[in-house]
Amino acid sequence: METIQTELVDGWKLIAHPDYTVFSNEKSYIVVQKDDMNEMVIAFSINNNTFSVTSCNWGLKFDFRSDEKTIAITTDPNEYEEDEDED
């Protein structure tokens, strides 16, 4: 899966597919899926060494690496759409 890296606050990084867009307001973030009518997939905040999820879509997969200050969304939005079409 192709990914891009977005720099966040306090040295944190978000790694995700380029079809996700990140919006921020100081230390709070939302990630939306561009190709799905801008559906929000996760909302979270960062405060120094604390990563807090306030909302998350069912089935979203992500890895959190506190030692590297990295959050990686591992769900490929294109695979998710294909899976839904099969039903």
C-alpha positions as CSV (number, residue, x, y, z in Angstrom):
1,M,0.0,0.0,0.0
2,E,1.3,3.4,-0.9
3,T,1.7,5.8,2.1
4,I,2.5,9.4,2.9
5,Q,3.8,10.8,6.1
6,T,2.3,13.9,7.8
7,E,4.1,15.7,10.6
8,L,2.0,16.3,13.7
9,V,2.6,18.2,16.9
10,D,5.3,17.4,19.5
11,G,7.4,15.3,17.0
12,W,4.6,12.9,16.2
13,K,4.0,11.5,12.6
14,L,1.0,10.0,10.9
15,I,1.6,7.5,8.1
16,A,-1.4,6.7,5.9
17,H,-2.6,6.1,2.4
18,P,-2.7,9.3,0.3
19,D,-6.5,9.0,0.0
20,Y,-6.8,10.1,3.7
21,T,-6.7,13.8,4.5
22,V,-5.6,15.2,7.9
23,F,-7.2,18.3,9.4
24,S,-5.9,19.8,12.6
25,N,-6.9,22.3,15.3
26,E,-3.9,22.8,17.5
27,K,-3.3,19.4,19.1
28,S,-6.5,17.8,17.8
29,Y,-6.8,16.0,14.5
30,I,-9.4,14.3,12.3
31,V,-8.6,12.1,9.3
32,V,-11.1,11.9,6.5
33,Q,-11.4,9.6,3.5
34,K,-11.4,11.8,0.4
35,D,-13.1,9.3,-1.9
36,D,-16.0,8.4,0.4
37,M,-17.7,11.8,0.6
38,N,-15.1,13.0,3.1
39,E,-16.2,10.5,5.8
40,M,-14.3,11.0,9.1
41,V,-12.4,7.8,9.9
42,I,-10.6,8.8,13.2
43,A,-10.4,11.8,15.5
44,F,-7.6,12.0,18.0
45,S,-5.5,14.4,20.1
46,I,-1.8,14.5,21.1
47,N,-0.5,16.1,24.2
48,N,3.3,15.6,24.6
49,N,3.6,11.8,25.0
50,T,-0.2,11.1,25.2
51,F,-2.2,9.9,22.1
52,S,-5.9,9.8,22.7
53,V,-8.6,8.6,20.3
54,T,-11.9,10.4,20.7
55,S,-13.7,8.7,17.8
56,C,-12.9,5.9,15.3
57,N,-14.8,4.1,12.5
58,W,-15.6,0.5,12.9
59,G,-13.0,-1.6,11.2
60,L,-10.2,1.0,11.0
61,K,-6.9,-0.5,11.7
62,F,-3.9,1.4,13.0
63,D,-0.6,0.9,14.7
64,F,0.6,3.1,17.5
65,R,4.4,3.2,18.2
66,S,5.0,5.4,21.3
67,D,8.8,5.0,21.2
68,E,8.9,6.4,17.6
69,K,6.0,8.8,18.1
70,T,4.3,7.2,15.0
71,I,0.7,6.4,14.2
72,A,0.2,4.3,11.1
73,I,-3.3,3.8,9.6
74,T,-3.0,0.4,8.0
75,T,-6.4,0.2,6.5
76,D,-6.2,0.7,2.7
77,P,-9.3,2.7,1.7
78,N,-9.4,1.2,-1.7
79,E,-9.6,-2.4,-0.4
80,Y,-12.3,-1.4,2.0
81,E,-14.4,0.0,-0.8
82,E,-13.9,-3.2,-2.9
83,D,-14.9,-5.3,0.0
84,E,-18.2,-3.4,0.4
85,D,-19.0,-3.7,-3.3
86,E,-18.8,-7.5,-3.0
87,D,-21.7,-7.7,-0.5
